[in-house]
């Protein structure tokens, strides 16, 4: 039993390293068009890796039916987006809910550590909108048992928005950019 537990623990650590590593690689690719310095570059990469870990963990919990699909409430997410901790009272919070909540709290803490620049208001607004769009797309796909052609946009949004959220923070540390540059980067 101890050997089994040790092997499971090592496999878990390897999975975490893999997910974070993929997140770093994806983010590196996604922010390549944005000119940023080395130290700040590493901060954006770390944040993108965390986004990948949050998305992967959320999907793992929901897809494996370890928890109910309402692992994250809209109210909690809106509170976190507005700068506060989730104050929603949930009497019986599950372990998956606690893990996702803690990961999101860390994401928003790291995101808020970027110094304000000329791009901050626009990027923060876009990030908030994209995070809510991802939440809505995820909620719609979880509510369905079958997918039809009309559902393609929700599935596309769910897939693409995670990458947008990984790359968009690079503009928080870039020198002043025109809004169309940020918009083009998001489309890319």
Buried (B, 14 or more C-beta within 10 A) or exposed (E): EEEEEEEEEEEEEEEEEEBBEBBBBBBBEBBEEBEBEEEBBEBBBBBBBBBBBBBBBBEEBBEEEEBEEEBBBEEBBBBBBEEEEBEBEBEEEBEBBEBBBEBBEBBBEBBEEBEEBEBBEBBBEBBBEBBBBBBBBBBBBBEEEEEEEEBEEBBEBBEBBBBBBBBBBBBBBBEEBEEEBBEEBBEE
